[in-house]
Amino acid sequence: MHPFLLAGFVSVLGLGTTLTFSSSHWFLAWMGLEMNTLAILPLMVWKHHPRSVEAATKYFLTQATAAALLLFASMTNAWLVGEWSVNELAHPVAAVVVLFALALKMGLAPLHFWLPEVLQGLPLGVGLILSTWQKLAPFVLLVQVAPLVSPHLLLGLGLTSVVIGGWGGLNQTQLRKILAYSSIAHLGWMAMIVQFMPSVAVLALFLYVAMTSTIFLAFSLFSCVDLNSLADSWAKSSVLAGMLVLALLSLGGLPPLSGFMPKWLVINEMVMQGFMLSAMIAAFSALLSLYFYLRVCYVVSLTSSPKMVKVISLRFSSLSNYPFMAVMFVLGFGVLPLTPIFSCLV
């Protein structure tokens, strides 16, 4: 793709997200989401592979459905209540339809069916955008809509996502599908807490973006798409492989890494709100997710490829081109000691 075209599409992605962030009118928010969808479609198909075209088609159909539901719900609210403001979603039917439209946009279970298949057909760089940047605009709308819907509905969506995200990744060997189910599970944790403590949900999203970015960039450097191709990663660069293992364990929520902090805060708040059973189910479901992260860690660190591998220097000079990866690794690894500060802020 021509650099000017790439810069244009990335700029439209940023503009669409910014428009949704800053809008207080449902029509403008819908326009921002549509700009995001239309800007990422050319990035999905720029290699003209049949799998990429299939993934882009599935993504377009699901996102168009979610956008149509969102526009229908906002028009229904304007018709019944007379308000187009995002914060004035007063009619309960419109609020529920908007919630399910945003769940379809982000990939919350049970509306998650498109995310693993779409992510599997994309290059790792575009998959990183889909797993991180494309979640921001719908999540901002979810934070604003959450106080207007039933807490049990959001809790049900969150628990379903956490359980399905854990179970769905157990038998996967494709790395992109594993990260797709990881995204579903983490979005479930955010949905569970967004109504009670939105700041904790935002913190969980921020740490998820940092950890997922590190993992996607590491997979891209190793040129790996499945578990078998990861077997020679330690021989290529033990430093990068060690960083990948720590990032995966942090994404699984293993203490004392950063990924443990949002799960700790969410479970603590759920217990304080009286949802003891829900907190217990979410905690046990996190063990399922940790299991398939450990499978990937085992392949990276404790197995060796049967074929001959060209050994790369431990300095791994190409890392100098990825300062963003270094920053994301630090955020995804060493933030847990700052938990008391975040607890005071939230």
RODOZA-334676 format. One record per residue (C-alpha): y, z, x; residue in one letter. Coordinates in steps of 0.05 Angstrom, whole numbers, plus 32768, in hexadecimal, padded with zeros to 4 digits. Layout:
YZXa
...
***
This chain:
800080008000m
80467FEF8018h
806C802D8031p
80A6801E8002f
8078801C7FC6l
8055805C7FDDl
8098807F7FE5a
80AE80677FA0g
806F80807F7Df
807380C37FA1v
80BD80C97F8Es
80AC80BC7F45v
807680F27F49l
80AA81237F62g
80DD810D7F2Fl
80AD81147EF5g
8099815B7F09t
80E2816E7F14t
80F581527ED0l
80BF817C7EAEt
80D481BA7ED6f
811D81B47EC1s
8115819C7E79s
811F81C97E3Ds
8112818F7E0Ch
80CB817B7DFBw
80DB81317DFFf
80F581377E46l
80B981617E5Aa
808B812B7E3Dw
80B180F67E64m
80A7811C7EA5g
805C81227E98l
805780D87E89e
807D80C77EC9m
804A80F07EF0n
801080CD7ED0t
802B80867ED9l
803F80947F22a
7FFB80AC7F39i
7FD380737F19l
7FE7803F7F4Fp
7FD580727F85l
7F9080797F66m
7F80802F7F67v
7FA380197FA6w
7F60800F7FCAk
7F457FE47F91h
7F0180057F91h
7ED980047F50p
7ED1804F7F51r
7F1D80587F59s
7F2B80287F20v
7EFA804D7EF4e
7F1980907F06a
7F5F80767EF9a
7F4A805B7EB4t
7F2B809E7EA1k
7F6880C47EB9y
7F9780967E93f
7F71809D7E52l
7F6C80E97E55t
7FB580F27E6Aq
7FCD80C27E34a
7FA680EA7E01t
7FC4812B7E19a
800A810D7E1Aa
800180F37DD3a
7FEA81387DBCl
802681597DDEl
805781297DBFl
803781317D7Af
803A817D7D7Fa
8082817E7D94s
8095814D7D5Cm
806F81787D2At
809581B67D42n
80D781907D3Ca
80C581797CF5w
80AF81BE7CDCl
80DF81EB7D02v
811781BD7D17g
811381CE7D62e
810581A17D9Ew
810E81D87DD1s
80D281EA7DFCv
80DE82357DF1n
80E4822C7DA5e
809D82177D97l
809B82427D59a
806682217D2Eh
8020823B7D3Ep
7FFD81F87D32v
802C81D57D62a
8023820C7D96a
7FD782067D94v
7FD981BA7D99v
800981BE7DD4v
7FDA81F07DF6l
7F9E81C27DEFf
7FC781867E07a
7FDB81AD7E46l
7F9381C47E50a
7F7D817B7E4Dl
7FB581687E7Ek
7F9F819C7EB2m
7F54819B7EA6g
7F4881DF7E86l
7F0381E77E67a
7EEA81D17E35p
7F1981967E41l
7F04818F7E89h
7ED381567E82f
7EFF81227EA4w
7F1381487EE3l
7ED281467F0Cp
7EC580FD7EFDe
7F0D80E77F0Cv
7F1281107F4Cl
7ECF80F57F64q
7EE980AD7F62g
7F2980B97F88l
7F3A80BA7FD3p
7F4581007FEFl
7F9080F87FF6g
7F9A80E47FADv
7F68811A7F99g
7F94814D7FBBl
7FD081367F92i
7FA781387F52l
7F8C817E7F61s
7FCF819D7F75t
800F81797F64w
7FF8815E7F21q
7FEA81A67F09k
803181BF7F13l
8056819E7ED9a
802281AF7EA2p
801C81F57EBEf
806782017EB8v
806381ED7E6El
8025821A7E65l
804D82557E80v
808382487E4Cq
8052823C7E12v
802382767E22a
804B82AE7DFEp
804A82847DBEl
7FFF827F7DB5v
7FC782B17DA9s
7FB282D77DE7p
7F6982D27DD3h
7F6E82867DD2l
7F8A82837E19l
7F5882B77E30l
7F1F828E7E12g
7F37824F7E35l
7F3E82747E77g
7EF982957E73l
7ED882547E5Ft
7EF882317E9Bs
7EE482687ECBv
7E9B82677EB4v
7E95821B7EB1i
7EB982137EF3g
7E8682427F13g
7E4882267EF2w
7E5C81DD7EFAg
7E6481DF7F45g
7E2181FF7F54l
7DF781BF7F58n
7E2C81917F75q
7E25816E7FB8t
7E6581447FB3q
7EA081697FD2l
7ED3814C7FA2r
7EAB81637F66k
7EA581A87F85i
7EF081AB7F8Cl
7EF881927F44a
7ECF81CC7F29y
7EF581FA7F57s
7F3581E27F37s
7F1981EF7EF2i
7F0582367F05a
7F4882477F25h
7F6F822B7EEAl
7F4682597EBEg
7F5D82957EE6w
7FA5827F7EDDm
7F9C82737E92a
7F7F82B97E89m
7FBC82DC7EA5i
7FF582AD7E95v
800682CF7E53q
800883167E70f
8024830B7EB6m
803F82C47EC1p
805582D67F08s
800D82E57F1Cv
7FF782A27EFFa
802D827F7F27v
801782A47F66l
7FCE82907F59a
7FE482477F51l
800C824A7F92f
7FD282667FBAl
7FA282357F9Ay
7FCE81FB7FAFv
7FD182167FF7a
7F86821F7FFDm
7F7281DE7FDBt
7FA381B78006s
7F8381D38045t
7F3D81C0802Ei
7F50817A8017f
7F73816B8059l
7F3881868081a
7F07815A805Af
7F35811F8066s
7F36812C80B1l
7EEA813180B3f
7EE480F48084s
7EB2811A805Ac
7EA2810F8010v
7E6081348008d
7E3B81708025l
7E0F81478054n
7E4B81278076s
7E66816D8086l
7E2A817E80B2a
7E4A816180F1d
7E8F818080E6s
7E8581BA8116w
7E72818A814Da
7EB081618140k
7EE1819C8142s
7ECC81E4813Fs
7F1481FA8136v
7F1F81D080F8l
7EDA81E280DDa
7EEA822C80E5g
7F2C822280C0m
7F0681FE8089l
7ED382378082v
7F0B826A807Bl
7F30823F8048a
7EF18237801Fl
7EE382828020l
7F2B8290800Ds
7F25825F7FD3l
7EE882847FBCg
7F0F82C57FBAg
7EEB82EA7FF2l
7F128325800Fp
7F38832E803Dp
7F5182E68034l
7F8C82D18009s
7F6282B57FD0g
7F4C82FC7FBEf
7F9383117FABm
7F9C82E97F6Ap
7F5682FC7F51k
7F6483457F61w
7FA783447F3Cl
7F8A831F7F00v
7F4F834E7EF8i
7F7C838A7EFFn
7FAB83717EC9e
7F72835D7E9Bm
7F5683A47EA0v
7F9A83C27E92m
7FA183957E54q
7F5E83AE7E3Ag
7F35836F7E45f
7EFE83917E6Dm
7EC683627E59l
7EEF83247E68s
7F01833F7EADa
7EB7834E7EBBm
7EA283077EA6i
7ED882E87ED1a
7EC383127F0Da
7E7A82FF7F07f
7E8D82B67EFDs
7EB582B97F3Ea
7E7382C87F61l
7E5882857F49l
7E9382617F67s
7E8C82887FA8l
7E4382717FACy
7E5382277FAFf
7E8C82347FE0y
7E598258800Cl
7E2C821B8007r
7E6381F08025v
7E728225805Ac
7E288227806Dy
7E2681DB8077v
7E6681DC80A0v
7E56821680CEs
7E0A822080D1l
7DEB81DB80CEt
7DEC81A080FEs
7DE5815780F0s
7DA481348106p
7DCB80F8811Fk
7DF380F5815Fm
7E3C81098155v
7E7680F78181k
7E92813B8196v
7EDD81418190i
7F07816F81BAs
7F1381B5819Fl
7F5E81A881A3r
7F558172816Ef
7F97814F817Cs
7F9C812F8137s
7FAC8174811Bl
7FF1816C8139s
7FFF813A8100n
7FEF816F80CCy
802281A880D0p
801D81AD8084f
7FD481BE808Bm
7FE381F680BDa
80168215808Dv
7FE682108052m
7FAF8230807Cf
7FDA826B808Ev
7FED82758045l
7FA5826F802Dg
7F8B829F8062f
7FBA82D88071g
7FE282EB8033v
7FB58323801Al
7FD9835A8042p
80188349801Al
7FF7835C7FD8t
8020839D7FCFp
806083747FD6i
804983417FA2f
803283797F75s
807883977F76c
809883537F69l
806C83427F2Dv
***
